């Protein structure tokens, strides 16, 4: 996507040599604008506006994003929205800024497309048409990238809980096992199964069962370090794999899991308990991935019987 956007900027600046172009993306969660591409604006300027919150009085781009309408600041020195940013504008030699929102095919805000001038300047009808065309092309590039990321996420994650699905978990397990073999470091795999899950579904309904699955997945993710991977194999069965520095680290993780899933898990005043099984991979016992999962599953089943 970025290559396409940089090519688009090159084209726009070749057609209108007096401008400098900035393309910002929109983060709907934070309601901020993030610099995607602005190769001919000073890096200090790009960094200063990176992550700026949109609003009706925030420069040209912040206002355009807020209202999802074009904003043409013919002279930033006379524009009240630009008063807090004038030192930055002077540093970047910006005296006029035209900004149009980049909208998706459904009308959702994707970002902004801006032309910067080093002299005060009003936008002509041709300028407005050109900017509209350029923002439409940017919209296609950004939306295509978002769709590809959404499709990849859907293909690799469990739709309900957001953790890795079975296929993705197995792929990542293979990768971690390969890394463990190279570095001769241990790895722990934990198999988690919710006790009496069918009874919970029967007694309280499937929507409650979904809440249980989400709660367990959330608890597992909260325990994960950056290198750990949590997955859902199906039904009420989850797995967590953790690269270790020392074999004894597995005990510490196991203790945290026991506390989170057997002592501290309650949903709508209903206590939920999960059984946990563990299997270890280390260089002098190099189990294949399938056997590692099977061993952890068997250990979980034994613990489930003991728990009853």
N, C-alpha and C positions, 0 to 999 in steps of 0.2 A: 504493500500500500504506500509506504513512504516514498519509494522510488517513483511511483505514479504522481504523487503530490509534488515532489521536487521537479519532475518534468513539467507538470502543469504550471508551477511557479516560473520556471525558465521560459515557457511559452508566453505567459502573461507579461513578464518583464521584458521580453524581446519585442512584443507588440507595442508595449507602452514603456519605453526606457526610463521615463521619469518617475516610475512607481517602484516601491518595494512591497512585496507581498508577504502576508502572514496567514497561516492556516492554523487555527486552534481547534482542538476537539473538546467536547463537552462531557463532563463527568456528572451524570444525573444524581448519583448518590451524594456527592459532596457539593453539587451545584457550582462547579468551578470549571474554568477553561484551562486546558493544558496545551502547551506549545507543541504542535506536531511538526511544522516546517516553517522556517522564516530565515532562510540562509543569508539574506542581505541586510538584516537588522542586527545591531550590535548584540553580542551574546549577553551582555549585562542587562540590556532591555528585555530580551527573551526570558532570562531567568527571573527578572523582577515581576513580569506579568504571568509567569507560569504558575498555575494554581490559583489565579485570582477568582474571587467569587462574583458571579453575575449579579446584576442589579440595575434598576432604572436610572441610576446616577453614576454608573461605573464606566467611564470612558465611552468609546464607540462600540467596541466588541461586547463589553459587559451589558450594555443597554440593548444592542441588537439581539444578543442571546436571550435576554430577559423577556423582551417583547416578541421575539421571533419575527422581527421586521427590520428592514435596512435602516442604518443610521449613517448620515453623511455629515461629518464634522468638517465644515469648510475651512475653519480656522480654530485650531485647538486652543489658542490663547484666549479666544472669546467664548469658548464653550464651557459652561459651568461644570459639566461632567468631567472635564479634563483638568480642572484646577488642581486636584491632589496629585496629578501625574505630570505636571508641567516640567519639574526638574528632570524627570525621566525623558520627556519628549524633547527637551533641549539637548540632552546628552545624545539622543538618537537622531537628532536633526529632523524631527517630525513636526510639521506645521499643519497638516491636514490628514484626516484619517476617514476613509469610507469603509464601512463594515456591513456585510450582509450575512444573515444566518444561513448555515448549511442545514437543510432539512432532509429527512429521509422520505421515502416514497409514501410513508404513512403520516407525514407531517411532524415527526418527532425531531427534536433538536439534536443535531450531531456535532455542531461546532460553528465556527465563524470563518469567513473569508474576507480579508481586509487588504485595502490598498493604502499605502502610506506615501505622502508627498512631503518634500522638503520646502514647499512654498504653500501658502494658503491657496486653495483651489476648490471650486464648485464642480459637482459632477454633472456632466451633460447627459442627455438622453442616451447617446451612444455608450458613454461610460457605464451607465446603469445597466444597459442591455448586456454589455460585455461582462460585467461583474456577475450578473445573474447567470449567464452561460457558464462562467468559470466555477461558480459555486455549485451549479448542477453537476458538473463533471466531478468536482471534489466529493459531492454527495454520493455519487455512484461508487467511487473508489473506497470511501469510508464505510458505506453500507455493505459493500461486498466483503470487506475485511471483517466487519462485525458478524455477518451471516456465517462466514467460514469459521469464525471462532465459536459462534453459538452451535454450529453443527458439530464441531470437534468436541465441544463440551458435552453435548447431548450423546455423542457416540462413546464417550469415555467415562461418564459419570452416571450414577444412579439418579433417576429423575426425582424420587421422593426425598432422599436424604442428602444428595449432593456430594456423597463420597464416591470414590472410584468404583466403577462396576466390576463385575467378575473378570472380564477380558482385560481391562486396563490394569487391575490389581495384579493379575498374573504376569502381564508384560513388565510392570515395574518390579515385581518380585524377581523375575529373571535378571533384570538389570542390576538390582541390588546384590543378588547372589554372585553375579559376575564380578562386581566391584569387591565383594567380600573375599572372593577367591584371589583376586589380584593383590589385595592388601593384607590378606591373612587375618581378617578381623571377624569377630563373631556377629551373629544376627539372631534376633529373637522374633518368633512369630506367635501371636496370640489369637486364639479362635474364641469368639464370643457368641453365645446363644442365649436368648431371653427365655427365662423359665416361665412355663405355663402361658406361652404367648397365645396359643389357640383359645385357652380359657379366657384370657383377657379380651380377645376379639369377640368371643361368644357372649361374655357377660356385659361388655361395655360398648360393643360395636366396632366396626372396622375403622371409623374415623379416630377412635381412641387408640386403636392399634397403630395407626399411622403416626399419631403423636408419640407413642412409645418408641417407634423406630427412629423418628427424627430426634427424640431426646437422647437416645443411646448414641446415635451418630454424632450429635453435638458434643456429648460428653467425651467420646473418643477423640474427636478433632481437637477439643480443648487440651487434651493430654499430649497431643502430637508435637514433636519438634519439627523443624524444617525438613529434616531428612527422613522422617517417618511417613508411612503411607497407611491410610485406613481405607478399607473397601467393604462393600456389601456383596456377599456371594449369592444372596437370594433369600427370600423369606425373612426370618429373623436372625440370620447368620451373618456376623461381621468378622472381619479379620484386621489385625493391626500388625505391621511389620516394622521392626526397629533395628537399624544398625547399631552395634554396640562397640564401645572401646574395650570393655572387659566383660567376661561372662557374668560377673556378679551384678552388673548393671541391670540384667534381666529381672532380678529379684526386686529392685527398686521400682521398676516400671510395673511389675506384677502387683506390688502392694498398692500403688496408686490406682490401678485398674480395679482392684478389689474394693477399695474405698469408694470409688466413683460409681461402680456398677452393682455393688452388693450392700452398701450401707447408706448411700447418699443419693438415691434416685427415687424420686416421687413425682407422680403426675396426677393432678387433680385429686390429691390426698390418697392416691392409690400407690402403695409401695411396689416398685418394680425391681426385680433382681435378675441378674444375668450370670450364667456360669462361664468360666474362663478356663481355657486350656492353653498350654504353652509348649512350644518345641524350639530347640536351639540348633542353630547351624554353626559349626566351627570347623576349622581347617582339618582337624584330625577325625571329624565325623561329617564329611561333606555330603549331606543328604540332597537328593534332587528336589526340585520345587514341589512336585506332587506328593512326595513322601513327607516333606516338612509340613505341608497343609494337613495331610492325613494324620500325622502324629499329634499335631495340635488339636485336631478334631477329636481324636480318641481320648486325649487328656481332658478335653472339655467334657466329653460324655461321662467319663469316670467321675469328674468333679460334680456333675449334675446329679448323678446317682447318689453320691455322698451327701450332697446338699439336701436331697429329699429325706 
